């Protein structure tokens, strides 16, 4: 009998990507055939995000595209959008079965039974199995923490991932060991509020001792979780990547207060200075929100000037999107869509300048790169160009042979632009 097929698609953060990979592995083990989302499948699984209005729209688009591919397919929808508005998603089609974030662990079991009608469960989470592979990546994401109770005024996440938890260290170590056995060289620690992990420094110290693991990357960490002990640990452990993603959101103190961010620009600058003093080659990326209610032109330029002064290596820029039920959705001082677009373009141009400036420091220098993605159509001396990342998260392009993939390779940087550094392999 032909095996039933499942196609998955993930919208959103690294935690979502990890959770999809876990479900995929469970489904494969019980006999399902995993196929690309672009193909016809018996079942489609869409792991959703609800951080902005645009991500909501994107999730609905993927549900409809799955229905177009196979009108008889069962559509399983889960994730944060499913947690926030299950009825909204069910109205798209009677074929949509919605699992909230706390029912997500039951998806493989229910698909195996082909049971697509469950009642809300309040039972405590089952112990999740460990993943051993991360499809389509040479770096594996490892979720160590879940949930957030910070309640930044714009953020829906504390309402859709309320339960704050940390995985036991031994469980994380076992999972990383399985991934190493599968050939992975770099793991990316991720969580909804990663810095709140209950024993982050002891975990990093134990991971640093694992044979076969070459890189430990920290996905994102809030400013208030960075202190001298954390920086000292990052400096002393040889396998920790010299890159931090530290969300800023605004470079204006009044806006930070409205956002309930619990730090000032001065606090943030001190953290940046501490990190750079200890780890001079560190790359620091960040998140910014433009058009938050109350952001006047002057306050926007305060952000622009502060960002320029901080010299980030990469910036993710988001236009404010009111989320239902959050404090920010009720604040006065709305910024027009056209003004948000203009401010976003201003910051985007600055981001490109800062990124190229950071990359340019490494011109004619050597970087160790883990290559992972083939660039279509670009070749040199019979070798296809691939992209990968350095420890400090510089995206590097170079001609790479197949046997040089999934290895740390020394590369001399010969040219840079605002998108990537271009180099040659050193043998």
N, C-alpha and C positions, 0 to 999 in steps of 0.2 A: 504494500500500500504506500502511495506517495506521501511523504512527510508533509505536514502542514508548514506553511511558511509565515514568517513574521518579518516585517520591516519596521525599523525604528527611526525616529527623528527627535533630536534634542534641541530645545531652545533655551538659551540662558547660560548659567554659570558652570564652573568646573564641578561643583557638587552635583548638579543635574547630570552632567556628562558621566560622572562616576556612577551615579545611581542607574542610569540607562545601561552602562556597561555591565553592571552587576546583574540586572534583569536579563540582558542578552545572554550572559553566560549561563544563568539558571535555565533559560528556555532551551539553549543548545544542548545542555546536559540531559534534559528530559525528552529530547527528540525533535524539537522544532528546527526548521531550516531558516537561518538568518539570511535575509536578502537585502540588497540596497533599497533605500526608500523610493528610488525612482522606478523600481520594478513593481509588477503586479504581485500582490501577496494576499494570503488568506486573512491575515490580521495586520493591523498597523498600530504601533504604539507611539504616541506623541507625548513627550515629557515637556511640559509647558513652563513658561516664565510669565510673571505679571508685573515686572518692575516698572514698565512704562506702558502707555496706551499703544505705542507701536508694537511692542512685543505681544500684547494681547491680539492685535490685528494679525500679526505674523502667525501666531498659533492657530487662529481660525482659518487662515489661508492654507496651512499645512493639513488641517483636518479635511477641508474641502478638496484639496488636491488628491488626498488618499481616496476619498469617496469617488472621485472621477476615474481613478485608475482601476478600481474594482468596486462596482456599486453594491456587490453582495458582501464585501469585506466587513469584518467587525473592527471598529475603531476604538482602541483603548486610549483614553486621555487621562494623564496624571500630572503631577507637579503643582506649582504654586498657583497658577490660574485655576486649575481644577479645585484646589483648596479654597480659593476665594469665591469663585462663582460657578459651582457645579451645574446649577440649573441653566445658566446661560450657555454652557457648552452642550448640555443635553438637547437644547432646542435646535442645535444645528442639524442633528439627524437622530432618528430613533436608533440608529446603529452605533451611536457613541455610548460607550460605557465609561463612566467617570470614576476614577479612584483618587481620593485625596492623598496628601503626602503621607498620612499615617496608614493608609490602606495599600500604599505602593508596594510594600514588601509581600503582599498577597497576590500580585499580578500573575507571576509565573504559575502559581498553584491554580488560580482560577482559569487561566488560559488552558492549562493542561486538562482541566475538567470541562472546558468549553462552557463554563457557567458565567454568564454575563449579566447577572442581577444579584447584587449583594447589598446587605444592609450596612449602615454605618457601624463600625466597630469601635469599642472603647478599650479593648484589651491592650495590654502593654506590648510594645514591640517585641517581635521574635528576634533572637540573635541572628544577625545576617551572616551568610556565608562569605568567604573571602574570594576576591577576584584573583585571577591568575594571568589575565591579559587585558589589554586596553586597545580595542580595535582602531586601526588607522593612525596610530601614534607610535613614535619611538620613545616618547616620554609617557609615563603612566601617572594618572591622577590617583591620589589616595585620600579619601575623605576621613578626617580624624575627628571632626567636630560638626555639630548641627545646631541650628537655632540661634536666635538673637533676641535680647530684651533691651536693646539700647534705645529704641523708639526715637530715632532721628525723625524730625517732623514730616519729612517727605516720603518716608520709606514704608512700604506695605509688608516687608519681610517679617517683622515681629508678629504680624497678625496671621501669617500663613505658615510660618515655621516657629511656633511658640516654644516648643519644648527644647530647652538647651541641654545638650549632652556632649560628653567626650568619650571616645572609644578607649578601652583599656590599652595601655602601652603594648602589652604582649600580643594583643590581637592585631594591632597595627604592624608590629614587627613580623608576625607570621604572614600577614598579607604581602608585605614588602618582600619577604623571602620567596614567596610564591612567584611574584613578579620577576625577581632576579633569576629564578630558575627558568622563567620563560624568555629570558634574554634582555630584559630592560636594564638600562644603565642609569637612567635618571628618573626619579620620582618627584612628583609635585604634590606637596601637602596642601590640602584644601579644606575649607570649612565655611560656614555661613558667617561666623565671627571667629576666625582662626586663632587670634591672640587670646581668646578666652579658654582655649584648651587647657585642661587642668594641670598638665605636667609637660608643657611645651619644651622647656630646656632639657629635662631628663630624656625626653623622647629624641630630641635632636642628637644628644650625646650617644644614645644607644644606636641610632641609625648610622651615625658616623663610623661606628665600629663594624658594620656589616660588610663582610667580604663580597666583592663583586659589585657593590653599589658605588657609582662614581660621582653622582651628583644628587644633592637634595635641594629642591627649589621650594621656597615659601611663596604661596600664591598671592596673598593679600593680607595685610595686617594693619589694624587701626593705630593711629598715632599714640594713643594713650597706653598701648601695650608694648611700646618700644622704650626700653630703659637701658641703663649701663650694663646690667647683667646680660640682657638679650644681645646687645651689640658685642659685648665681650665674647659671648658664646659663638656668635656668627663669625667673628674674626678668628677665633682659635680653632674651630673645626674645619678641616681642610675640604670637606665635601659639600659644604653649604655654598650655594651659588651667591655671588656678590650682586644680588639684585633684590630690591624690595619694592613692592607696590603699596604705597601709603596713601590712602584716599584723603584728599584735601577738601573737595567740594566747593569751597569758596576762599578767596584771598582777602575777604573783608570781614572784620570782626563782628559787625552788626549782623551780617548775613549768617555767619556761623552760629550766632546766638539764636536767630530765628529758626535755623535748621536743627537746633538742639545738639550741636556737635561737641560741646563740653571741652573745647580748647580754643585758644586764640592763635592768630597768625604768629605771634611771638613764640608761643609754645611750639608750634609746628617748626618754625625756623630753628629753634634750639635743637630739636630732634634731628633735623637734617644736618646741622653742623656737627653734632655728636657722631652720627653715622659716618659722615664723610671724613672726619678727622681720624677715625679708627680704620676705615676701609676706603682708601682714596679712590679705588677704581670702581666703586659701587655705582650701579645704575639705579636711579629712583624714578619710578613712574607713579602716576596718580590719576584720580578721577576728579572731574569738575562738573558742576551743574550750572548752566546758564539760564537766565530768565526766571529764577526763583522769585516768588512774590516779594515785592519790596526792593528788588535789585534795581536801583536807579542807575543812570549812566555813570555817575561818579563812583558808585560802589562796584560797578562792573570794571571800571578802569583801575580801581584798587586791586581787584583780582588779577587783571591783566599785568599790572606792574609787579605784583608779588610773584606771580608765576614766572615772569621773565627773570626776576631776581633769583628765584630758587633753581632755575636751570634744570628742569626735569628732563629725563632721557626719553620719556614717552608720556602722552596725556590722552586719556579717554574722556571725550567731551559729550555730555548729555544735555539735551534741552529739557527743561523742567516739564514733567508730565504729572498732573494731579492724580493721586491715587485715592479712590473712595475710602472714606473713614479716617484718613490721616489728617493731622492738624494743618499741614501745608495746603491741603485742598480747600480750607476755609479761610485762609489768610487774605487780607486785602492787598492791593498794589500789584495786580496782575500785569505781566509784561506781554505785549502783543507778539503774535507769531512771527511777524516780519522782523521785529526787533530781536527776537531770539535767534532767528536765522542769521542776521547780521553779526550779532555777538559771537555766535558759534563759528562763523567764517573767520572772524578776527582771531579767535583763539586757535582755530585750526591752522591758520597761517603761522602763528607764533609757535605752535607745537612742531611744525615741520622745521622751522629754523632751529629750535632748541635740540631737536633730535639729530639733525645733521651736524650741529656743533658738537654734540656729545660723540657721535660717530667719528668725527674728524680727528679727535684726540688719538685715535688708534690707527691713523694712516701710517703705513710703512712699519707697523708693529705686528706682533704675533698674538693671535687669540686661539684658544681651544674651543672647537665647535662640535656640537652633536648635530649631524645632518639628518633631516627627516622628510623633506618634501621635494619631490621632483618638479622642476620648472619646465613646463611643456614647451618643446621646440627649441630650446636654447642648449647648444652643445659646443664643446671646444676639445680638439684633439681626440675625438671619438667618445668623450665623456659627457654625460648629461649634466647640466647645472642643477644643483640641489640647494635648498635653503635650510638653514639651521640656526641655532642660537648659541651665543657665547655664554659664559657664566653670568656676565652682567647684562644679559638679554639684548645684545646687539644682533639683529637679524643679518646673517652673512650668506652671501651667494658665492658658490665656487663650483668648478667642474669636479665631479666626484664619481669614482667607479663604484660598482655594486658592493665590492668587498670593503669599502670605506664607510658604508652606511652603518648606523647604530654603533659608532665608535667615536671616541673623542679624538679629533684630528686637529693638528696644528695648522693654522692658516695665516699667511701673511696678507694683510689688508693693503690693496693697491689703489682702491678708489672708494669713494663714499657718495651717497646722496641722501635725501631725506627719507628714503624708503628702506635702504639696506646698505651694507658694506660689501664690496666685491673683492674677493681674494683668490689666492692660489694655494694649493696644498703643499706643505713642506714635508719632504720625505727624509 
